[in-house]
Amino acid sequence: MENRYLRKDDKLNNFIPIPLSLLDSKLSSTTLLVYGCLLGRGILSQKNGWYDQNGAIYVRYTAPQLARDLGKGKSTVKASLKELETAGLIERRRMGLTMTNIYIKVPCSSESGQYSDHAGQKSDLPKPENKTYSGQNSSPSEVRKPDPSKYNRINNGTYHKEYIVREGESF
């Protein structure tokens, strides 16, 4: 790749926008990159008119797509998405069985370290309904006693009982 100096008439394309206020936050660097990718998609959604009935912009970006785009693992990206939700920077809303709308919140820094969409106001997004889909079991899974490990059987003498070698016997 060839590099050159940035000029006054250059337009920057294909970059990840990260708000400066988040650089001082306790978010991990991977989480900042994930947020930047989501925000970049949010800008694109804004241009394309992807908003809900309340006017909130949303994106559709799956964890495998994010992982591939950032060169990270799916579990790392999922942990970063969870971290962004905990920080109040995104909200995920399921739309059916497979699609999830991710609503991006613009940071308005507060003293608590949390971020909100409109200077501390509560979100005006509709609350999701708890639905059970056909084939989904809503009861908790049964808790069973785990099988004993090989380590436990060896240590309690199940495997190596004392054997006395008699004269004339061989192993």
NORVEN-V218111 format. One record per residue. N is the residue number from 1. RES is the residue in one small letter. OMEGA is omega in whole degrees, 0 to 359 (NA if undefined). Layout:
n	res	omega
N	RES	OMEGA
N	RES	OMEGA
//
This chain:
n	res	omega
1	m	180
2	e	180
3	n	176
4	r	180
5	y	175
6	l	183
7	r	184
8	k	181
9	d	179
10	d	173
11	k	181
12	l	177
13	n	176
14	n	175
15	f	180
16	i	179
17	p	176
18	i	180
19	p	182
20	l	181
21	s	180
22	l	181
23	l	178
24	d	182
25	s	179
26	k	179
27	l	179
28	s	181
29	s	177
30	t	179
31	t	176
32	l	178
33	l	178
34	v	179
35	y	178
36	g	177
37	c	179
38	l	180
39	l	176
40	g	176
41	r	178
42	g	177
43	i	177
44	l	177
45	s	178
46	q	179
47	k	183
48	n	177
49	g	177
50	w	177
51	y	182
52	d	183
53	q	178
54	n	180
55	g	180
56	a	180
57	i	176
58	y	176
59	v	172
60	r	184
61	y	183
62	t	178
63	a	177
64	p	177
65	q	178
66	l	180
67	a	180
68	r	182
69	d	182
70	l	183
71	g	180
72	k	177
73	g	180
74	k	181
75	s	177
76	t	180
77	v	179
78	k	177
79	a	178
80	s	177
81	l	178
82	k	178
83	e	178
84	l	177
85	e	180
86	t	179
87	a	179
88	g	181
89	l	175
90	i	169
91	e	178
92	r	178
93	r	178
94	r	178
95	m	184
96	g	184
97	l	189
98	t	185
99	m	175
100	t	173
101	n	177
102	i	178
103	y	184
104	i	177
105	k	178
106	v	185
107	p	168
108	c	190
109	s	177
110	s	183
111	e	183
112	s	182
113	g	177
114	q	180
115	y	180
116	s	185
117	d	181
118	h	175
119	a	174
120	g	178
121	q	177
122	k	180
123	s	178
124	d	178
125	l	178
126	p	179
127	k	181
128	p	176
129	e	176
130	n	181
131	k	170
132	t	182
133	y	181
134	s	180
135	g	181
136	q	179
137	n	183
138	s	179
139	s	180
140	p	181
141	s	183
142	e	179
143	v	181
144	r	175
145	k	181
146	p	177
147	d	179
148	p	181
149	s	178
150	k	180
151	y	181
152	n	180
153	r	179
154	i	184
155	n	179
156	n	173
157	g	181
158	t	185
159	y	188
160	h	175
161	k	181
162	e	180
163	y	180
164	i	179
165	v	180
166	r	181
167	e	179
168	g	178
169	e	176
170	s	180
171	f	NA
//
